[in-house]
């Protein structure tokens, strides 16, 4: 039974327990870094490259938009 399988953050494929690659990466919605599961080192590196230019939020506290 596969109730608690992890999914790769980059490709969303299910990963078998013990085969995941854990990396500390920046998550745009949060400050700091989080430990995230990936199916391979290549996907971890691609995620880091793709996420680098994304702003954390588009909310402007002054105008409320």
C-alpha positions as CSV (number, residue, x, y, z in Angstrom):
1,X,0.0,0.0,0.0
2,X,1.5,3.4,-1.0
3,X,-0.3,5.9,1.1
4,X,2.7,8.0,2.2
5,X,4.9,8.1,-1.0
6,X,6.7,11.4,-1.6
7,X,6.4,13.3,-4.8
8,X,9.2,15.0,-6.6
9,X,8.8,18.8,-6.2
10,X,9.9,19.4,-9.8
11,X,8.2,16.6,-11.9
12,X,5.5,15.5,-9.4
13,X,6.3,11.8,-9.9
14,X,5.9,9.5,-6.9
15,X,9.2,8.4,-5.3
16,X,9.8,5.1,-3.5
17,X,10.7,5.4,0.1
18,X,14.4,5.6,0.6
19,X,15.1,6.6,-3.0
20,X,14.3,10.3,-2.6
21,X,17.0,13.0,-2.7
22,X,16.4,15.6,0.0
23,X,17.7,19.1,-0.8
24,X,17.3,22.5,1.0
25,X,15.8,24.8,-1.6
26,X,14.0,28.2,-1.6
27,X,10.2,28.0,-1.8
28,X,8.7,31.2,-3.3
29,X,5.8,31.3,-0.8
30,X,8.0,31.2,2.3
31,X,11.1,33.0,3.6
32,X,14.2,31.0,4.0
33,X,14.8,27.5,2.7
34,X,12.9,24.2,3.1
35,X,13.9,20.6,2.9
36,X,12.1,19.2,-0.2
37,X,12.1,15.7,-1.9
38,X,13.4,15.2,-5.5
39,X,13.7,12.1,-7.6
40,X,17.2,13.0,-8.8
41,X,20.0,15.5,-8.4
42,X,19.3,16.8,-11.9
43,X,15.7,17.8,-10.9
44,X,17.0,19.5,-7.7
45,X,19.4,21.6,-9.8
46,X,16.7,22.4,-12.4
47,X,14.3,23.5,-9.6
48,X,17.0,25.8,-8.2
49,X,17.6,27.4,-11.6
50,X,13.9,27.9,-12.4
51,X,13.0,29.3,-9.0
52,X,15.8,31.8,-8.7
53,X,14.0,34.6,-10.6
54,X,10.6,34.3,-9.0
55,X,9.6,37.0,-6.5
56,X,8.3,35.9,-3.1
57,X,5.1,37.8,-3.4
58,X,3.3,40.3,-5.6
59,X,1.4,41.9,-2.7
60,X,1.8,45.7,-2.2
61,X,1.0,46.6,1.4
62,X,0.6,50.3,0.5
63,X,-2.0,49.9,-2.2
64,X,-3.5,46.5,-1.1
65,X,-3.1,44.9,-4.5
